[in-house]
Amino acid sequence: MNVLFLKVINAIFNLAELSIFIEVILSWIPNIRENELTRIIHSINEPFLKPGRYIQERLLPNLMVDFSPMIALFIIYLIRRVLFTIL
């Protein structure tokens, strides 16, 4: 398959991972939720984080720590491995 296509797909996965890391770091800063950039990053990451929050709520209800970013990164890793194995 085309090497350029594979690099673009890899860059998309890297961007998704980076945006999750940025959201995690921004979540530690108080009073930043009013920022427009933070809202954009949150709207991009919410489809990735929502399944992780659902899984966490089912397995460990009422847990004070949000593990959904780690679950989302693991899911992205699995999708990447499967996709690059197929291609």
C-alpha distances in whole Angstrom, upper triangle without the diagonal:
4,6,9,8,8,11,12,12,14,16,17,18,20,22,23,24,26,28,29,30,32,33,35,36,38,39,42,43,46,46,43,42,44,41,39,36,37,37,33,32,33,32,29,29,31,29,27,31,33,31,32,36,36,35,37,40,40,40,42,44,46,44,45,42,39,36,33,31,31,30,27,26,26,24,21,21,20,18,16,16,15,12,11,12,11,7
4,5,5,7,9,10,11,13,15,16,17,19,20,22,23,25,26,28,29,31,32,34,35,36,38,41,42,45,45,42,41,42,40,37,34,35,35,32,30,32,31,28,28,31,29,27,31,33,32,33,36,37,36,38,41,41,41,43,45,47,45,45,42,39,36,34,31,31,30,28,26,26,25,22,21,22,19,17,17,17,14,12,14,13,10
4,5,5,6,9,10,11,12,14,16,16,18,20,21,22,24,26,27,28,30,32,33,34,36,38,39,43,43,40,39,41,38,36,33,33,34,31,29,31,30,27,27,30,28,26,30,32,31,32,35,36,35,37,40,40,40,42,44,45,43,44,40,37,34,32,29,29,29,26,24,25,24,21,20,21,19,15,16,17,14,12,14,14,11
4,5,5,6,9,10,10,12,14,15,16,19,20,21,22,25,26,26,29,30,31,32,35,37,38,41,41,37,37,38,35,33,30,31,31,28,26,29,28,24,25,28,27,25,29,31,31,31,34,35,35,37,40,40,40,42,43,45,43,43,39,36,34,31,29,29,29,26,24,25,24,20,20,21,19,16,18,18,15,13,16,16,13
4,5,5,6,9,10,11,13,14,15,17,19,20,21,23,25,26,27,29,31,32,33,36,37,40,40,36,35,37,34,32,29,30,30,26,25,27,26,22,23,26,24,23,26,28,28,29,32,33,32,34,37,37,38,39,41,42,41,41,38,34,32,29,27,27,27,24,22,23,21,18,18,19,16,14,16,16,12,11,14,14,10
4,5,5,6,9,10,11,12,14,16,17,18,20,22,23,24,26,27,29,30,32,34,35,38,39,36,35,37,34,32,29,29,30,27,25,27,26,22,22,25,23,21,25,27,26,27,30,31,30,32,35,35,35,37,39,40,38,39,35,32,30,27,25,24,24,21,19,20,19,16,15,16,14,11,12,13,10,8,11,12,8
4,5,5,6,9,10,10,12,14,15,16,18,20,21,22,24,26,27,28,30,32,33,36,37,33,33,35,32,30,27,27,28,25,23,25,25,21,22,25,23,21,24,27,27,27,30,31,31,32,35,36,36,37,39,40,38,38,34,31,29,27,24,24,24,21,19,20,20,16,16,17,15,12,14,16,13,11,14,15,12
4,5,5,6,9,10,10,12,14,15,16,19,20,21,23,25,26,27,29,31,32,35,35,31,31,32,29,27,24,25,25,22,20,23,22,18,19,22,21,19,23,25,25,25,28,30,30,31,34,35,35,36,38,39,37,37,34,30,28,26,23,23,23,20,19,20,19,15,16,18,15,12,15,16,13,12,16,16,13
4,5,5,6,9,10,11,13,14,16,17,19,20,21,23,25,26,27,30,31,34,34,31,30,32,29,27,24,25,25,22,20,22,21,17,17,20,18,17,20,22,22,22,26,27,26,28,31,32,32,33,35,36,34,35,31,28,26,23,21,21,20,17,16,17,16,12,13,14,11,9,12,13,9,9,13,13,11
4,5,5,6,9,10,11,12,14,16,17,18,20,21,23,24,26,28,30,33,33,30,29,31,29,27,24,24,25,22,19,21,21,17,17,20,19,17,20,22,22,22,25,27,26,27,30,31,31,32,34,35,33,33,30,27,24,22,19,19,19,16,14,15,15,11,11,13,11,8,10,12,10,9,13,14,12
4,5,5,6,9,10,10,12,14,15,16,18,20,21,22,24,26,27,30,31,27,27,29,26,24,21,21,22,19,17,19,19,16,16,19,18,17,19,22,22,22,25,27,27,28,31,32,32,33,35,35,33,33,29,26,24,22,19,19,20,17,15,17,16,12,13,16,14,11,14,16,13,13,17,17,15
4,5,5,6,9,10,11,13,14,15,17,19,20,21,23,25,26,29,29,26,25,27,24,22,19,19,20,17,15,17,16,12,13,16,15,13,17,19,19,20,22,24,24,26,28,29,30,31,32,33,31,31,28,24,22,20,17,18,18,15,13,15,14,11,12,14,12,10,14,15,13,13,17,17,16
4,5,5,6,9,10,11,13,14,16,17,19,20,21,24,25,28,29,26,25,27,25,23,20,20,20,18,15,17,17,13,12,15,14,12,15,17,17,17,20,22,22,23,26,27,27,28,29,30,28,28,25,22,19,17,14,15,15,12,10,12,11,7,8,11,9,7,11,13,11,11,15,16,15
4,5,5,6,9,10,11,12,14,15,17,18,20,22,23,27,27,24,24,26,24,22,19,19,20,18,15,17,17,14,13,16,16,13,16,19,19,19,21,24,23,24,27,28,28,29,30,31,29,28,25,22,20,18,14,15,16,13,10,13,13,9,10,13,12,10,13,15,14,14,17,19,18
4,5,5,6,9,10,10,12,14,15,16,18,20,21,24,25,21,21,23,20,19,15,16,17,14,11,14,14,11,11,14,14,12,15,18,19,18,21,23,23,24,27,28,28,29,30,30,28,28,24,21,20,17,14,15,17,13,12,15,14,11,13,16,14,13,16,18,16,17,20,21,20
4,5,5,6,9,10,11,13,15,15,17,19,21,23,24,21,20,22,20,19,15,15,15,13,10,12,12,9,8,11,11,9,11,14,15,15,17,19,20,20,23,25,25,25,27,27,25,25,22,18,17,14,11,13,13,10,9,12,11,8,11,13,12,11,15,16,15,16,19,20,20
4,5,5,6,9,10,11,13,14,16,18,19,22,24,21,20,23,21,20,17,16,17,15,12,13,14,11,9,13,13,10,11,15,15,14,17,19,19,19,22,24,24,24,26,26,24,23,20,17,15,13,9,10,12,9,6,10,11,8,9,13,12,11,14,17,16,16,19,21,21
4,5,5,6,9,10,11,12,14,16,17,20,22,18,18,21,19,18,14,14,16,14,10,12,14,11,10,14,15,12,13,17,18,17,19,22,22,22,24,27,26,26,27,27,25,24,20,18,16,15,11,12,14,12,10,13,14,12,13,16,16,15,17,20,19,19,22,24,23
4,5,5,6,9,10,10,12,15,16,18,19,16,15,18,15,15,11,10,12,10,7,9,11,8,7,11,12,10,11,15,17,16,17,20,21,21,23,25,25,25,26,26,24,23,19,16,16,14,10,13,14,11,11,14,15,12,14,17,17,16,19,21,20,21,24,25,25
4,5,5,6,9,10,11,13,15,18,19,16,15,18,17,16,13,11,13,12,8,9,11,9,6,9,11,9,9,12,14,12,14,17,17,17,19,22,22,22,22,22,20,19,16,13,12,10,7,9,11,8,8,12,12,11,13,16,16,16,18,20,20,21,24,25,25
4,5,5,6,9,10,11,13,17,18,16,16,19,17,17,14,12,15,14,10,11,14,12,10,13,15,12,12,15,17,15,16,19,20,19,21,24,23,23,24,23,21,19,16,13,12,12,8,10,12,11,9,13,14,13,14,17,18,17,20,22,22,23,25,27,27
4,5,5,6,9,10,11,14,16,13,13,16,14,14,11,9,12,12,8,10,13,11,10,13,15,14,13,17,19,17,18,21,22,21,23,26,26,25,26,25,22,20,17,15,15,14,11,13,16,14,13,16,18,16,17,21,21,20,23,25,25,25,28,30,29
4,5,5,6,9,10,13,14,11,10,14,12,13,10,7,10,10,7,7,10,10,8,10,13,12,11,14,16,15,15,18,19,18,20,23,23,22,23,22,20,18,15,12,13,12,9,12,14,12,12,16,17,16,18,21,21,21,24,26,25,26,29,30,30
4,5,5,7,9,12,14,12,12,16,15,16,14,11,13,14,10,10,13,13,10,12,15,13,11,14,16,14,14,18,18,17,19,22,21,20,21,19,17,15,12,10,10,10,7,10,13,12,12,15,17,16,18,20,21,21,24,26,26,27,29,31,31
4,5,6,7,11,13,11,12,15,14,16,13,11,14,15,12,12,16,15,13,15,18,16,15,18,20,18,18,21,22,20,22,25,25,23,24,22,20,17,14,13,14,14,11,13,16,15,15,18,20,19,20,23,24,23,26,28,28,29,32,33,33
4,5,5,8,10,7,9,12,10,12,10,8,11,12,10,10,14,14,13,14,18,17,15,18,20,18,18,22,23,21,22,26,26,24,24,22,20,18,15,14,15,15,13,16,18,17,17,20,21,20,22,25,25,25,28,30,30,31,34,35,35
4,5,7,9,8,8,12,12,14,13,9,11,14,11,10,14,15,13,13,17,16,13,16,19,16,15,19,20,18,19,23,23,21,21,19,17,14,12,11,13,13,11,14,17,16,17,20,21,20,22,25,26,26,28,30,30,32,34,36,36
4,6,9,9,11,14,14,17,15,12,15,17,14,14,18,18,16,17,21,19,17,19,22,19,18,22,23,20,21,25,25,22,22,20,17,14,12,12,14,15,14,16,19,18,18,21,23,23,24,27,28,28,30,33,33,34,36,38,38
4,7,6,9,11,11,15,14,11,14,16,14,14,18,19,17,18,22,21,19,21,24,22,21,24,26,23,24,28,28,26,25,23,21,17,16,16,18,18,16,19,22,21,21,24,26,25,27,30,30,30,33,35,35,36,39,40,40
4,6,8,10,11,15,15,12,14,17,16,15,19,20,19,19,23,23,20,22,25,23,21,25,26,24,24,28,28,26,25,22,21,17,16,16,19,20,19,21,24,23,24,27,28,28,30,32,33,33,36,38,38,39,41,43,43
4,6,7,9,12,13,11,12,16,15,14,17,20,19,19,23,23,21,22,26,24,22,26,28,26,26,29,30,28,26,24,23,19,19,18,21,21,20,23,25,24,25,29,29,29,31,34,34,34,37,39,39,40,43,44,44
4,5,6,9,9,7,9,12,12,12,15,17,16,17,21,21,19,21,24,23,21,25,27,25,25,29,30,28,27,24,23,20,19,18,20,20,18,22,24,22,23,27,27,26,29,31,31,31,34,36,36,37,40,41,40
4,5,8,9,6,7,10,10,9,12,14,14,14,18,19,17,18,21,21,19,22,24,23,23,27,28,26,25,23,22,19,18,17,19,18,17,21,22,21,22,25,26,25,28,30,30,30,33,35,34,36,39,39,39
4,6,9,7,7,11,12,11,13,16,17,17,20,21,20,21,24,24,22,25,28,26,26,30,31,30,28,26,25,23,22,21,23,22,21,25,26,24,25,29,29,28,31,33,32,33,36,37,37,38,41,42,41
4,6,5,6,9,10,11,13,15,16,16,20,21,20,21,25,24,23,26,28,27,28,31,32,31,30,28,27,25,23,21,23,22,20,24,26,23,24,28,28,27,29,32,31,31,34,36,35,36,39,40,39
4,5,5,6,9,10,11,13,14,15,18,20,19,20,24,24,23,26,28,28,28,31,33,32,31,29,29,26,25,23,24,22,21,24,26,23,24,28,27,25,28,31,30,30,33,34,33,34,38,38,37
4,5,5,6,9,10,11,12,14,17,18,18,20,23,23,22,25,27,27,28,31,32,31,30,29,28,26,24,21,23,21,19,22,23,21,21,25,25,23,25,28,27,27,30,32,30,31,35,35,34
4,5,5,6,9,10,10,12,15,16,15,17,20,20,19,22,24,23,24,27,29,27,27,25,24,22,20,18,19,17,16,19,21,18,19,23,23,21,24,27,26,26,29,31,30,31,34,35,34
4,5,5,6,9,10,10,14,15,14,15,19,19,18,21,23,23,23,26,28,27,26,25,24,23,21,18,20,18,16,20,21,18,20,23,23,21,25,27,26,26,30,31,30,31,34,35,34
4,5,5,6,9,10,12,14,14,16,19,19,19,22,24,24,25,28,29,29,28,27,26,25,23,20,21,18,17,20,21,18,19,22,21,20,23,25,24,24,27,28,27,29,32,32,31
4,5,5,6,9,11,11,12,14,17,17,17,20,22,21,23,26,27,26,26,25,24,23,20,17,18,15,13,17,18,15,15,19,19,17,20,22,21,21,25,26,25,26,29,30,29
4,5,5,6,9,10,9,11,14,14,14,17,19,19,19,22,24,23,23,22,21,20,18,15,16,13,12,16,16,13,15,18,18,17,20,22,21,22,25,26,25,27,30,30,30
4,6,5,8,10,10,11,14,15,15,17,19,20,20,23,25,25,24,24,23,22,21,17,18,15,14,18,17,14,16,19,18,17,20,22,21,22,25,26,25,27,29,30,29
4,6,7,8,10,11,14,15,15,17,19,20,21,24,25,25,25,25,24,24,21,18,18,14,13,16,16,13,14,17,16,14,17,19,18,18,22,22,21,23,26,26,26
4,6,5,6,9,11,11,12,14,16,17,18,20,22,22,22,22,21,20,18,14,14,11,9,12,12,9,11,14,13,12,15,17,16,17,20,21,20,22,25,25,26
4,5,5,6,9,10,10,12,14,15,16,18,20,20,19,20,19,19,17,13,14,10,10,13,13,10,13,15,14,13,17,18,17,19,22,22,22,24,27,27,27
4,6,6,7,9,10,11,13,15,16,18,19,20,20,21,21,21,19,15,15,11,11,14,12,9,12,14,12,12,15,16,14,16,20,20,19,22,24,24,24
4,6,7,7,9,11,12,13,15,17,18,19,19,20,19,20,17,13,12,9,8,10,9,6,8,10,8,8,12,13,12,14,17,17,17,19,22,22,23
4,6,5,6,9,10,11,12,14,15,16,16,17,16,16,14,10,9,5,6,9,8,6,9,11,10,11,14,15,15,17,19,20,20,22,24,25,26
4,5,5,6,9,10,11,12,14,15,15,16,15,16,15,11,11,7,9,12,10,9,12,14,12,13,16,17,16,19,21,21,22,24,26,26,28
4,5,5,6,9,10,11,12,14,14,16,16,17,16,12,11,8,10,11,8,8,11,12,10,12,15,14,14,17,19,19,20,23,24,24,26
4,5,5,6,8,10,11,11,13,14,13,14,12,9,7,4,7,8,5,6,9,10,9,11,14,14,14,17,19,19,20,23,24,25,26
4,5,5,6,9,10,10,10,11,11,12,11,7,7,5,9,10,8,9,13,13,13,15,17,18,18,21,22,23,24,26,28,28,30
4,5,5,6,9,10,10,12,12,14,14,11,11,8,12,13,10,11,15,15,13,16,19,18,18,21,23,23,24,27,28,28,30
4,6,5,6,8,9,12,12,14,13,11,10,8,12,12,9,10,14,13,12,15,17,16,17,20,21,21,23,25,26,27,29
4,5,5,5,7,9,8,11,10,8,7,7,11,11,9,11,14,13,13,17,18,18,19,22,23,23,25,28,28,29,31
4,6,5,5,7,8,11,11,10,10,10,14,14,12,14,17,17,17,20,21,21,22,25,26,26,28,31,31,32,34
4,6,6,10,11,14,14,13,12,12,16,16,13,15,19,17,17,20,22,21,22,25,26,26,28,30,31,31,34
4,6,10,10,13,13,12,11,12,16,15,12,15,18,16,16,20,21,20,22,25,25,25,28,30,30,31,34
4,7,6,10,10,10,10,12,15,15,13,16,19,18,18,21,22,22,24,27,27,28,30,32,32,34,36
4,6,9,11,11,12,13,16,17,15,18,21,20,20,23,25,25,26,29,30,30,32,34,35,36,38
4,6,9,10,12,13,17,17,17,19,22,22,22,25,26,27,28,31,32,32,34,36,37,38,40
4,6,7,9,11,14,15,15,17,19,19,20,23,24,25,27,29,30,31,33,34,35,37,39
4,7,9,12,14,15,16,18,20,20,22,24,25,26,28,30,31,32,34,35,37,38,40
4,6,9,11,11,13,15,16,17,19,21,22,23,25,26,28,29,31,32,33,35,37
4,6,7,9,10,11,13,14,16,17,19,20,22,23,25,26,27,29,31,32,33
4,6,5,6,9,10,11,13,14,16,17,19,20,21,23,24,26,27,29,30
4,5,5,6,8,10,10,12,14,15,16,18,20,21,22,24,25,27,28
4,5,5,6,9,10,10,12,14,15,16,18,20,21,22,24,26,27
4,5,5,6,9,10,10,12,14,15,16,18,20,21,22,24,26
4,5,5,6,9,10,11,12,14,15,17,18,20,21,23,24
4,5,5,6,8,10,11,12,14,15,16,18,20,21,22
4,5,5,6,9,10,10,12,14,15,16,18,20,21
4,5,5,6,9,10,11,12,14,15,16,18,20
4,5,5,6,9,10,11,12,14,15,17,18
4,5,5,6,9,10,10,12,14,15,16
4,6,5,6,9,10,11,12,14,15
4,5,5,6,8,10,11,12,14
4,6,5,6,8,10,11,12
4,6,5,6,8,10,10
4,5,5,6,9,10
4,6,5,6,9
4,5,5,6
4,5,5
4,6
4
